[in-house]
Amino acid sequence: MSAGGGKKAILAALTANAGIAVAKFVGAFITGSASMMAEGVHSVADTSNQGLLLFGQRAAAKDADELHQFGYGRNRYFYSFVVALVLFTLGSVFAVYEGIHKIQHPEELSQPIVAIVILVIAIGLETYSFLTAVGESKPLKGNASWWQFIRNSRSPELPVVLLEDTGALIGLVLALGGVGLTMVTDDPIFDGIGTLCIGILLGVIAIVLIIEMKSLLIGEGATPEQGRAIRENLVDGTEITSVIHLKTQYLGPDELLVAAKVALAPNLDIAAVAAAIDAAELRVRAAVPPASLIYLEPDLYRVI
């Protein structure tokens, strides 16, 4: 699985969300719609989040140094985790608070048709952003389901953008429903209900992202497919006869650490052992390109 930074998807989302945020705040100011205000804050959070993802990619590109000898690749995981926290605090909490406030103290909407027009335009822009993220994700997803891709991807940006865009589209539909029902029934409580639903939706998405990004930040190993490929390519059947134990961990989306103890055939001299180890490393890197750091300990298999 290629790590893939998804920069095109991030830039598409950033551009769309920045424009949408301005339009939503203008609409909220004109109409007094809580749904529009919540969606405006949501778009500001999303725009900030895309900026954080780009900053994380830049920070991760720094060369390794004496203090961080395995490099800075985990910056991408850290800033993706921050994105999830921002989505929860700035998006979900605000929308839930605003929704409850508007349900308790409903306010009439002025010129709600303005909100409808802005929300329809926003749905078009968010759809463009979402389709861009889907297009970039498909080559990495393979035959897995979208949920499996989000759960198993070792690259954080595309799952983040996919979930954010999905939440944005559903949130826009909820806002549209809230404003539309308010227009039809002349009861502004529906605007508050739509806002509350948006907040709950953002909270669920944020919690999923927090769980996934925390797991990546702590350190995840190779995928099951990668683990099998590593084991198969470590063993050549002649010099290296088996893998005694294997440990892997992603140091960043593009860098997989592989540490293994391998059993060698008896009576090999030092030169043959060194050649067998070098050959095994080449096979593993060819089969699993992210496996850039490989440490192999040669041993003899012993039955205890």
N, C-alpha and C positions, 0 to 999 in steps of 0.2 A: 504494500500500500504506500503510495507516494504521499509525502507529507502535504505538499501543496499549500502555499500561503493564502490562496484565494484573494489576491490583491485586487483583481478586477471586480470581484463581487463586493469587497469592502468599499472601494471607491464609488461603485454604483449606488450602494446603500447610503453612503455618506452624502452624495450629491442629492439623491432623492429626498432623504430625511431632512436635510437643511432647508430645501425649498418648501417641503410640506410643513415644517414647523412654523415658518413665517406665515404661510397661508392659514394654518389652523389658529394661530394667535390673533390674526386679523379677524377671522371669522368669529372667534370667541368674544372678541371685543365688540364686534358689531351686534351679535345675537344674544350675548349673555349666556351661551350654552356651556354647562359644566362638562358635558361630553367632549365638546370641542376643546375646552381648556385642558382636560385630562389628556386628550390625544396630542395637544400641542406640547405638553410637558413630556409625554411619551416620546415624541419625535426629537425633542431636545436631548433626552437621555440616549436615544438611538444614535443621534449625530455624534454626541460625545463619545459614545462607545466605539463607533467606527474609528474616531481619532485615536482612542486608546489602543485599538488593535493594530493600527498602523505604527504607532509609537512602539508598541511591544515588538513588532517585527524588526524595527530599526535597532532597538536595544539588544535584541537577540543576535544581531549580526556582528557584534563586537568580538574581536579576537580574544582567545583565552589568554589569561595572564597568570601571574604567580598566585594571586588570591583566589581566582576562579579558574582552576586548571582544566576543568572540563568545559569551559566556555560559558556563554550567557544564554544558551538556547531556551532555558526555562522561563526567561522573561515573557515569552509568548504565552505560556501557561498562566503566569502571574497576572498579566494585564487582562487576559480573558476572564480570570476570576474576579478582578476588579469590575469588569464590565457587568458580570452577573450581579454583583453587589449594587452597582449604580442602577441597573434595571429594577432591582427590588426596591431600593430606597427612594430614588427619584421618580420612578414610574409607578410602581404598584402602590406604595404607601400613600403617595399624594392622591392617586385616583380613588383609592378606597376612602380616604378622608373626605375628598371633595364630593364623592357620591353620597356618603352618609349625610353630609351637611345639606346637600341639595334635596335629599329625600325628606329630611326633617324640616327644611325651610325652602320649599319649592319657589322658583322665580320664573315669571313669564319670559318666554323667548321673544326677541324682536327680530324680524326679518329672517326667520328660520330657513327660508329658501336659499339664503347666502351660505349657510352651513351645509345644506344638501349639496350645492354645487361644488364647494371646496372639498367635501368628503369624497365625492365621485371622482374629482381630479386626483385626489390623494390616493385613492384605490388604484387608479391607472399607474401612477408613479411607483407605488409600492409593488405592484404586479411586475413592473419592469425590473425592479431590484431583486425581487424573489426569483424570477425566471433566470436572471444572470447568475445568482447563487446556485440554483439548480443545475444550470449548464456547466458550471465549474466543478460541481460536486459529482456529477454522474460518472466521469472517468475513474474517480477514486472510490465511488460506492460499489462498483462492480455489480454482482448479483445480490448483494445484501439489501434488506429493506431500508427505508429511510431512517426508521427508528434504530436499527442495528448500526447504521452509519454514524448516527449521532452518538450512540453509546460507545462504539468501538474505535472511532477515529482518534488517532494520536495527534492530529493537527486540529487545534482548537478553533481557528477562525471561521471556517466554513460552517460547522455546526452552530456556532454562535449566530452568524448572519442568517442562516436558515431559520432558526428558532425565532430570532428577532423579527424577521420579515413575516413569518407565519403569524406571530402574535400581532404584528402591526395590521395585517390584512383582516384578521378576525376582529381586532379592536375597532377598525374603521367600520366594519359591518355593524358591530354593536352600537357604535356612535350614531351611525346612519339610522339604525332601528330606533334608538332613543329619541333622536330629533324628529324622525318621521312619525312615531307614535304620539309625540307631544303635539305635532301639527294636526294630526287626525283627531285626537281626543280633546285637544285644548287643555291637557293636564300635564304640567311641567314635571310631575314626579317621574315620568318615564325617562326624562333626560338624566335625572339622578340615578335611576336604576341602571341605565346604560353605562353611566360612569362607574358605578360600583362593579358591574360585571367586567369592565375593562381592567379595573384594579385587581380583581381576583385572577383574571386571565394572566396578567403580567406577573403576578406573584407566583403562579404555578410554573410559568416558563422560567422565571428567575431561579426558583428553587431547583429545577432540573439542571439548569446551567451551573449553579453553585456546586451541586453534587458532582457533576461530571468534571468541572474544572478543578475542583479540590482533589479529585482522584488523580488527574494528570499532574497537578502540582506536587503532590506527594511522591509520585513516581510510578508509572505503569510499565509493565513488561511488554515483550513482544506479543503480537496477536497469536492466537492458536495456530493459524496457518504459517506465520513467520517462525514460530517455535519449532514446528515440524520440519520446515525447510532448513532451519539451522542445524537441527540434529541430523537430518539426512545428509547434509553436505559436510558436516564435520567428519563423518565416518567414510573412509574410502575402502574398507574391507581388507586392506593389506597392512599398511603401517598403523593406521588408527582403526581400532577394531570396535570401539563402542564409546558412548558418552556416559561417564560416571555420574556427573551432575552438571546442570546448566542453570545459570542465572542471567536474566536480561533486564534492562531498564532503559526507558527513553530519557535521555538527558535534554532533549528538545525534539520537536517534531521531525527534524531531519537527521537526528543523531541517536543511534541505538547502541548502548553498551552491551557487549556480550562477554561473559566470563564463564569458562567451562573447565572442568577436569576431564580429560580424555584418556582412555586406555590405549596404550601402544603395544604393538607386538613385541615380544621379548627379544633380547639380543640385538637391538638396533644400536648402532653407534651414534655419537653426538651429532655428526653431520646428517645422518639419516633422520634423526628426531627433528632437527631444525628444519630440514627440507619438508618433512611431513606436516609440521605445524604451519609453515609458510603456505603450503599448498592448500591446507584446510581453510586458512583465512581467506585466500583468494576465492575458493569455492563459495564460502558463506557470503562474501561481499557481492559476488555475482548473482547469487540467488536472492539475497535480501539487501538491497542497496543502502538502506539507512544504517546497516551494521558497520559503522565506520570505526568503532573502537572495539577491538577483539583481544582478549587476554586468555590464553590457553595454558593450562597446567598439565604437562604430560605425566602419566602415572601408569602403573600396572593394575589391571583389574584383579582384586583379591576377593575370594569368597570367605566371609567371616562366619 
